[in-house]
């Protein structure tokens, strides 16, 4: 394997894959291949095709074509598809190829995927993407873990990516992501429940003023608008991630009521399929309230 100039594969070509490929530049993107399950569905195929075209990546019609020459594969599907993706691709990997699992899954799910990939001769790496992929694209902070993490860090670093090794155990990276999501995605859900109710009751200005008085370091109207935008655009994906968070808490023997409630709000707002429109809490709140 050429660690300085690897050939990449992508399983799943959504926002994160496009951002990484674009940031890595035309030389790496130009020899990369991708497969997205949506290409088999005529009504859904247009978006991954558009993303791949913008990034300069060849979108293939099957998994084998995307994987046959890959030194390293980014698996960037939805959280509920991650273990299935590993099972579907394991036997198609070149021996010794890296499987970079950047999905937001529970440590238990990642360990199951790792067993599948390593048994087939691949090298599984637990990856946690720790920030939105824009604007930093391939330089978005990554936490990585597992027995192959140190070797993976060399490959990722050679491509200019920003990866830190968290440990030699699968789950050492994903556990951090899962626990962080309790707070980040939970705050988004709290924003929806608190401030949509305040807007409907006609008291949102007074509630926002009270929040600002208690926490003046936060621009509450701006944060509320941002949180709603995240839920509108990514709510379904966030709901899938929070289901994994709930599983993680269960694996730890802890209650997961807040995580489960966050799933409901993320799914509800995401299913509305709303265009966030202008960067305004009031405008976005009104769009959501019309659907509730």
Secondary structure, DSSP 4 states (H G I P E B T S, - for coil): --TTS--EEEES-SHHHHHHHHHH-HHHHHT-EEE-GGGGSTTTHHHHHHHHHHHTPEEPSSHHHHHTT-SEEEE---GGGHHHHHHHHGGGSPTT-EEEE-S---HHHHHHHHHHHHHTT-EEEEEEE-S-STTTGGGS-EEEESTTHHHHHHHHHHTT--EEEEESSTTTTHHHHHHHHHHHHHHHHHHHHHHHHHHHHT-HHHHHHHHHHH-TTS-HHHHHHHHHHHHHHHHHHHHHHHHHHHHHHHHTT---HHHHHHHHHHHHHHHT-----SS-HHHHHHHHHHH-
